[in-house]
């Protein structure tokens, strides 16, 4: 298998990635285990055939169906899958795991089939953006219309987004992932 190696920022190890074309070939040969680390609702709404759903928050080696073959992790665009690969490599540095470049978005752009549900929900990152935008806008409008102290709501949302960008941990996304429509 021809893996592409990428180096993560200030990590002591290198992470493997795989292109959508290479993954398609390996799936046709049944030569990899494909794991989707998006939230269950995201997986239900659109998925690559044969992908096992293991949300990032639950991703560990004991949940992987098989480690006898190389493991390919995917998400929507690639960020969560790299985090899942990092976690699995921390558990076992010898594990053969890689991330799908560009995630299911790149898979679909390449023209490969995606199974879709009839009733789907927005992906978790879009839900987070929607709620953050609504709260920030509401804070500005409420401060303009009623009391200037409402601008603190917008500031709090902005601070939360900065914290999420720096640390990779987003409390709003964690909260939204627990909502009934995302289960």
C-alpha positions in Angstrom: 0.0 0.0 0.0 1.4 3.4 -0.9 0.9 5.7 2.1 1.5 9.4 2.1 3.3 10.6 5.3 2.4 13.9 6.8 4.1 15.5 9.9 1.8 16.9 12.5 2.8 20.1 14.3 5.3 19.4 17.1 4.4 15.7 17.3 7.1 13.1 17.8 5.7 10.8 15.2 4.4 11.0 11.6 0.9 10.2 10.6 -0.1 8.3 7.5 -2.8 9.5 5.1 -4.5 7.8 2.2 -6.0 9.3 -1.0 -9.6 8.6 -1.9 -8.5 6.7 -5.0 -6.2 4.5 -3.0 -9.0 3.9 -0.4 -11.5 3.0 -3.1 -9.1 0.4 -4.5 -8.4 -1.0 -1.0 -12.1 -1.2 -0.2 -12.8 -3.0 -3.4 -10.1 -5.5 -2.5 -11.5 -5.6 1.1 -8.0 -4.9 2.3 -8.8 -2.2 5.0 -11.1 -1.6 7.9 -12.8 1.8 7.4 -13.9 3.7 10.5 -16.0 6.9 10.5 -15.3 9.0 13.6 -18.1 11.5 13.0 -21.1 11.7 15.3 -23.8 9.0 14.9 -26.3 11.4 13.3 -23.7 12.5 10.8 -22.9 8.9 9.9 -26.6 8.1 9.5 -27.2 11.0 7.2 -24.3 10.2 4.8 -21.7 7.4 4.9 -19.3 5.5 2.8 -20.5 1.9 2.4 -18.9 -0.5 4.8 -17.7 2.2 7.2 -17.9 1.4 10.9 -19.3 4.2 13.1 -17.1 5.0 16.1 -17.5 8.6 17.3 -14.2 10.4 18.0 -15.1 10.6 21.7 -15.3 6.8 21.9 -12.5 6.0 19.5 -10.0 3.5 21.0 -8.4 0.2 19.9 -10.9 -2.1 21.7 -13.8 -0.5 19.6 -12.0 -1.1 16.2 -13.7 -4.2 14.6 -10.3 -5.7 13.5 -6.7 -4.7 13.7 -5.6 -7.6 11.4 -5.8 -5.2 8.4 -4.7 -1.6 8.0 -7.2 0.8 9.5 -8.4 3.9 7.6 -10.1 6.6 9.7 -12.3 9.2 8.1 -14.5 12.1 9.1 -16.0 15.0 7.2 -12.9 16.8 6.1 -9.9 15.2 7.9 -9.4 17.0 11.2 -11.2 14.6 13.5 -9.7 11.6 11.7 -6.2 12.8 12.3 -7.0 13.2 16.0 -8.4 9.6 16.1 -5.3 8.3 14.4 -3.2 10.1 17.0 -5.2 8.5 19.8 -4.9 5.1 18.4 -1.1 5.5 17.8 -0.8 6.6 21.5 -2.4 3.3 22.5 -0.3 1.3 20.2 2.5 3.0 18.2 2.8 -0.1 16.0 -0.8 0.0 14.8 -1.3 0.4 11.0 -3.6 3.3 10.9 -4.1 6.3 8.5 -6.4 9.2 7.8 -8.5 9.7 4.7 -7.2 12.9 3.0 -10.1 15.3 2.8 -12.6 12.9 4.5 -16.0 12.0 3.1 -16.1 15.4 1.4 -13.2 14.5 -0.8 -14.6 11.0 -1.3 -17.8 12.5 -2.7 -16.0 15.1 -4.8 -14.1 12.3 -6.5 -17.4 10.9 -7.6 -17.4 7.8 -5.3 -20.8 6.7 -3.9 -22.1 8.0 -0.6 -25.2 6.4 1.0 -27.6 9.1 2.2 -30.5 9.0 4.6 -33.9 10.5 3.7 -33.9 12.8 6.7 -30.5 14.1 7.7 -29.1 16.6 10.2 -26.4 19.2 9.6 -22.9 18.1 10.3 -21.7 18.9 13.8 -19.3 21.6 12.7 -22.1 23.4 10.8 -24.4 23.1 13.8 -21.6 24.7 16.0 -21.1 27.5 13.5 -24.9 28.1 13.3 -25.3 28.3 17.1 -22.1 30.5 17.6 -23.3 32.9 14.9 -26.8 33.1 16.3 -25.5 33.8 19.8 -23.0 36.4 18.6 -25.6 38.2 16.5 -28.1 38.0 19.3 -25.7 39.5 21.8 -25.0 42.5 19.4 -28.7 43.0 18.7 -29.7 42.7 22.4 -27.0 45.1 23.5 -28.1 47.6 20.8 -31.8 47.3 21.6 -31.9 46.8 25.3 -28.8 46.9 27.4 -25.1 47.3 26.4 -24.2 44.5 28.8 -25.6 42.0 26.4 -22.5 42.5 24.3 -20.7 40.2 26.8 -22.6 37.3 25.2 -20.9 38.0 21.9 -17.6 38.4 23.7 -18.1 35.1 25.5 -18.9 33.3 22.2 -15.8 34.8 20.5 -13.6 33.8 23.5 -15.0 30.2 23.2 -14.2 30.1 19.5 -10.7 31.3 20.1 -10.2 28.7 22.9 -11.5 26.0 20.5 -9.2 27.1 17.8 -6.2 27.1 20.1 -6.9 23.8 22.0 -8.9 21.8 19.6 -11.6 21.3 22.3 -15.0 22.9 21.7 -17.5 22.8 24.5 -20.3 23.9 22.3 -19.6 21.1 19.8 -19.4 18.6 22.8 -22.8 19.9 24.0 -24.4 19.7 20.6 -23.1 16.2 20.1 -25.2 15.1 23.1 -28.4 16.6 21.7 -31.2 14.1 20.8 -31.0 14.8 17.1 -27.3 13.9 17.0 -27.8 10.6 18.7 
